[in-house]
Amino acid sequence: MKVYKYGDNVDTDVIIPARHLNNPDPKALASHCMEDIDANFASTVEEGDIIVAGANFGCGSSREHAPLSIKACGVKCVIAKSFARIFYRNSINIGFPIMECAEAAEAIQPGDKVTVDFQSGVITDETQGKTWQAAPFPEFINGIIQSGGLLNSLKARGVAK
């Protein structure tokens, strides 16, 4: 799993530009993911890759398309110093894991091989031989992510159809 690294205040308009929101298909969104900040991202990202970013990742509009486009690219998770609250919640709602860990976000470099244990919150940079501890998700949030999102979780519990 290789790393793509971005700075602070990566907003939802950069993650998925508004000009591409007329096609809600996740694969179409993925083909334009990050194109205004990294023109090669969508053509080079591979299943299991990780995005690492600075503070306030996902700021801007409340569009769910932003985490959806990242998830549809096959990105395993986003590790950041901090997340905009609406992006954080949208990510959980669609079953996409994100982790806040300022130390890891600072130290991990582009191209590093990184693994993440969501149960324990341990982030390991295999390239550097370093590990960091992020707060693991509470059991109920882990359940939402493992179900593939909030709606699937509610359906599995018989609360929604």
N, C-alpha and C positions, 0 to 999 in steps of 0.2 A: 504494500500500500504506500504509494508515494504521496508527498505533501505538496499542495499548492498554498502559497502564503500571501496574504494580503494585509494591509494596514488597518488603521482605525477608521471608523465611520463608513464602512462599506454599506451603502444604502440599497434598498430594494429596487430602485431604478437602475442600479448598476448590476445587481444580481440577475434581474430579468427586465430589460428595458420595456417601457410601457408600449412601445410600437409593436411588440410581439404578443400582447395580451389578447388579441382578437382570436387566437387559436388556443383554446384551453387544453388541448391534448398534451399530456405530460412529455411525450417524446418531442413534440414540436417546441415546447418550452425549453427542454433540455438542449436542443440544438442551438439555442441563443443564450444559454446561461453564461453569465460573466463576460459577455462579448465586449462590453464597453470598458472593461478594466483589464481584460486578458483575452485578446482576440483568438488565441490558440486553445483556450481552455476546453471548449466543447469538443474540439477535434482530437485532443490528447488525453483527456480524463478517461480513466478506466475504472471498471467496477472495483470498489473497495478503496479507492483513493480517498484522501482526507484533505479538507480545507482547514487551514490554521489562519487565524486573523487576530487583529488587535481589539481594541475596545469598541463597544456599541455596534457590533456586527448586526446587520439587518434593520438599521434605523430607516426612517422614512415612512412610506405608506404602509398600510396594514394588509397589503395583498398577500394572500396565501400562496400565490403563484411563486413567490421567491423561494421558500423552502421546498416547494414542490418541484421546481426546476432543478434544484441542486440534487434532490433525492432521485429524480428521474435520470440524472446523469450517471447514477451508480455510486455517488459519493457515499462513503460509509458513515461519516459524521463531520460536524464542524466543531473545532476546538477554538475557543476565542477567550480573550481577556474578559469580555462581557458581551451580552446580547441586548438588543432592544427588546423590551418586554413583549411586544406584540409578535415579533419574529420568534421569540422563545416559545410562546404559547402556540403559535401557528405550527411550529415544527413538531411539538408534542402532539397536537391535534391530527397531524397527517402521519404520525408514526415515524418521524425522523429524529434520530438522536443527536443532541448537541451537548457539549460539555464546556463549562466555564472553568478555566484554570490559567490564571495570568502567567504563572511561571513557565508552564509548558508552552503557551502561546508565544512567549518571548524567546524561548530557547530553541524551539524546533525550527529547522531551516527548510527552505524549498528543496524537494528531492529526497529528504530524509525518509527512511522507512519507519513507520509508526504503527503500533498496535494499540488497541483500546479494549479494556475489559469494562463493559458497562455495568456489570453486577458490582464490581468492587470500586470502580472509578479510577483504576490505575491506567495511566497513559505511559507507554514505553516507547522511547525513541531508540530503536535498535541500531541506528547508524551511530548515534552518540553514546550509546550504552547508559542512558539516563532514564529515570522514571519519576513521575509526578503523581500526586494524589489529588484527584478532583472529587467533588462530592458525588457519590453515586445517586442515581435517581431513587426516590422513594418507591416502594413496591407497587403502589397504584399507578404511578407514571410509567414505570417499567412495563406494567401490564398493558397500558395504552400503546406504547411503542411496539411491544412484541405482538400485539393484535393487529398492527398495521394502521393504527390511528384511533381516534376517539369514537367515531361511529362504529367501527368494527368491534371495539371493546364493549360498547353499549349493546350491540347486537348479541355478542357472545354471552353477556350477562342477562339477556332477555329483556332489557330495558327499552330497546328500539327495534324496529323492524327493518 
